[in-house]
């Protein structure tokens, strides 16, 4: 039971009820389309007159469109309703130290166009180039009316100011990305930690049973990020830093992390860690110089070709990845943990080591399923689209 905070509350109004009912109907159409008004009334429990009024508003605002007639043995044939995927587009931006991806997507998260650009270590130079790329992307599809911009970052965002406050892998100090982009584009901007965006994308994807209300998304890339959906709600904490398990120390004698600590989970179990393990396996000479220039995709290719040192590096990464996941399973006991990143392409070899480490550390408590996400789903990028969609499809804010 959720306690009512009598020091900070807002009473429900008739507008609140209408907004909730509208979002219920909109989500039912999204989930069950094509669907009739009568079926929406049965699914929602709302009176048919209420459903009709809501759907007429949604049609007039072009969120919903009418389609083909349904079949009934007698009587008036029902008109099926669909989400109007042509109503608006959404710009999604996935920022990583290795590069930034932009995409223009339809309401069904189908990508219409995309672009890539380097991620500068100078945030002001990055913002200038990013705004230029956004403008170019919009001009490539002038018929699409953009609804907003969603941005996923390898760091944490202050929930009140919208400022990026913690991003050690980017090497940026606290910076305001939201206001300059909104000023340049005229569009509302939603910023979120990449793991949080992935968790939202998983929650909205429909790939999980309705009973899954406690879900953890773990992004494995240059670092490790964790997004928490608990009791169906995204958890960000008072400061926006909730979920920073990637910077919990696993090895007190481990290498220094960019956050200032030593032996953090991400410095032991990330893509960067695996590449470092491989480089350390070569003591000197040309091979060592080659190893120091490798990226994680190169390491995966070497492992597939049977390079023993590449496989050993992946095995060590998998051990630490499992150790961190054991921390999440033991502390949170979620319904599922979804792992996102290039490492899932090697899950046939990485997965068994992760599972073995979980069993060693948790015994019979290691019951949470660990689900590798398919790389082609591009959850980080799809999560950026979800950030904007939830403004219209998610539960309304009462604050």
Buried (B, 14 or more C-beta within 10 A) or exposed (E): EEEEEEEEEEEEEEEEEBBBBBBBBBBBBBEEEBBBBBBBBBBBEBEEEBBBBBBEBBBEEEBBBBEEEBEEEEEEEBBBBBBBBEBBBBBBBBBBBEEBBBBBBBBEBEBBBBBEBEBBEEBEEBBBBBBEBBEEBBEEEEEBEBBBBBBBBBBBBBBEEBBBBBBBBBEBEEBBBBEBBBEBBEBBBBBBBBBBBBBBBBBBBEBBEEEBBBBBBBBBBBBBBBBBBBEEEBBBEEEBBBBBBBBBBBBEEBEEBBBEBBBBBBBBBBBBBBBBBBBBBBEEEEEEEEBEEBEBEBBBEBBEEEBEBBBBBBBBBBBBBBBBBBBBBBEBEBBBBBBBBBBBBBBEEBBEBBBBBBBEBBEEEBEBEBBBBEEEBBBBBBBBBBBBBBBBBBEBEEE
